[in-house]
Amino acid sequence: MPKKLPRAIDPFYRAVFPLDTIKTADGYEVMDKDWGRAIGFVLARHRCSHQYSPYGVPNEYICARLGTAIGLPIPPFALSKHSDGARRLLFSSLDFNPAGLRLPPILPDVCMEHLPSVCAGIITFDVWVANEDRHDMNLAVDKTLKPKLMRVYDHDMALFGGCKLNGIPRLDALTDLLAITDRDVTGGSEHCLLPYLKSSDYLESWVKRVQSVPKWLIVEACTTMVKQGISKEESKVAIAFLLHRQSEIRKLIFGLLCTHCQIQLLGHQKASTQRSLFDFEE
């Protein structure tokens, strides 16, 4: 006998089956008994570019491709078109929350305590893509005080930026900067997880993940958006920006980031960072 569903289902994983499911006399909801499948609905959240985020869709799509490639928990996504006559391009992200409940903001210190590896990955990724807008409402967890799962979304202010410094000038200005602190030229806020990063323990594996992303994937993610929100020249500059920061990610993380957070490095991290700095100067 199937296990009876609890009254409240975590909104991270709530799917709705209004069609091909039936309820038995004792209240169980079952799938099609012959094929184990059903037609149902899962909502999606849709974002379009607008005057305050002119590169919103390209930023979201490129970051989603790259974040997924390194294993960040980014919800499934797709490019879609608005149903209005303009057929505007949208970035659509699956939303397992049919009731439309507004999830509470995360507690960054609690997340860092319970999910240190994922948090280190988010910081490393946001440095790579120069995300100036990582706050406590564009991350979500299953349990606020004892999180076990996290979702990462909302990258419309990364890469080409938003309404302040944006486009190619932003990429040029941030080439060798962290871009996640309020000291940078972005005008953005400090990364919400940054004050709670106290150790370099989990950074190494995420640096290696960023380094392992193949060039073809970076190129494909950027060129897909040509004439879909960016020009060919902007795509070319974005590719060069991402490849450069990928090659320098060890220096950015174990040099600039750990210095900013006053984190003492392990021996092998010091040595590799010194080599990276020397190579950069050459």
PyMOL commands that set and color helices and strands:
alter all, ss='L'
color gray80, all
select helices_A, chain A and resi 11-13+56-69+108-114+116-128+168-173+194-196+203-212+215-223+232-247+249-260+267-281
alter helices_A, ss='H'
color red, helices_A
select strands_A, chain A and resi 22-23+29-30+43-47+77-81+89-95+139-141+150-152
alter strands_A, ss='S'
color yellow, strands_A
deselect
rebuild
show_as cartoon
